């Protein structure tokens, strides 16, 4: 349902240019993404009502608005911006000034609708169901791969070196690897707090940080490289989480 609603919505936005056989403009690519956000949000709500009934819907609302979150978990929001800024500053210093991080502060607003709407489905509905038959780690990795693939219609319009030309598929691969690691971190937060709101805020931090700090002058090849390095750093953090908390993310090891 999520893929159908999202991809049909993206196609509807792009249809006028596709039918005229003209290349999609960057503006069209950007506008496709809001249409895609209806997929996970609507599907999460609809399936919650069908599968879990009114009580499930009340529980979903409670997990968004009613959970008290211990203050220490908010520190996790610093992971995406810290990794991105440090990585880009190192690349700027030792490779090229083109890697200098941007300071597009209003970019945080691109992350807000993505985080608030997507996580209703990904964390509010799908992850708890998947975790019933799998470890939290296995469920989060599989969900992360699906999440990365879900971005496919707009992958050429993510990042700053758009469109990516012949590098679109390598960019899709490194983007999906990075988002899978980020999904592990989001699921780790949820597993310890049962707060969909915390997952939404972490998603906002992730997307917002990429929009704010992504270097605006890199080539497509350079963007693939720094996204790949960012993915590696995210996986180092995710690996540390598994090392400390175990495959179910909640068994804190001494």
Helices and strands as residue ranges (DSSP letters): H 2-19, H 26-47, I 48-52, H 53-65, G 71-77, H 78-94, G 97-99, G 105-107, H 108-121, I 122-127, H 128-131, H 136-150, G 151-157, G 165-167, H 168-193, H 196-213, H 220-245
